[in-house]
Amino acid sequence: AVVSTQSTGPLCDTCATELHCTHEYLTLSEASGIKASELRSRSHDLKISRRSAHAAREKTLQVKEDLYARAEEVTYQIYTTFGQYIRALQDREQALITEVGKIQRAKEKVLDLQIQDIEREMRTAEHTCSFTKKLIEQGSELDIITTHSTVLSRIDRLEESRRQPAPPESDDIKFIPGGRGRVCGSNSAAGTRGGQQTHLPAEV
């Protein structure tokens, strides 16, 4: 049996009835050897390709494993970092709240002193009014004449105090966000009355 180099089939169908004088041909053994050589070459190429694919698979699996480890590491870093941020914010929050309490107490101290002064003036005014009424209604002419100047001086002082009262303390406490945040509380006109002064921190 022979194989034609021009035939599309495995064996030469023409050669079965005619001589091989019109075309090139190979013996079956020659043709089989050529095909086997081609198959060996292609199979060798495929083996090389398989080894490359295997190496690529191993590398990809290692990347996947490394990715998992890296994701775990980054997740831990995020938890740790944001935990620090949260603790720092909580500390800052507490510091600002503490400062609000300090400002409040300082202002309350001034307000209490102002209330005490006002109540003392109210009592003095009430006493003076009662004394003046009693003097006019029950005092002798000599008592009225001799006490007149003293009573008027007292009334003048009370009226002057009411006309020019010490500025009342304000309720001004502000939180200013941004950055680390600030708390401030302004004094009223030096925040003074009765010789006392409120010292307020401008910010934390």
HELIX and SHEET records of a PDB file:
HELIX    1   1 LEU A   28  GLN A  138  1                                 111    
HELIX    2   2 GLU A  141  ARG A  163  1                                  23    
HELIX    3   3 ALA A  189  GLY A  191  5                                   3    
SHEET    1   A 2 VAL A   2  SER A   4  0                                        
SHEET    2   A 2 TYR A  25  THR A  27 -1                                        
SHEET    1   B 2 LYS A 174  ILE A 176  0                                        
SHEET    2   B 2 ARG A 182  CYS A 184 -1                                        
SHEET    1   C 2 THR A 192  ARG A 193  0                                        
SHEET    2   C 2 GLN A 196  GLN A 197 -1                                        
END                                                                             
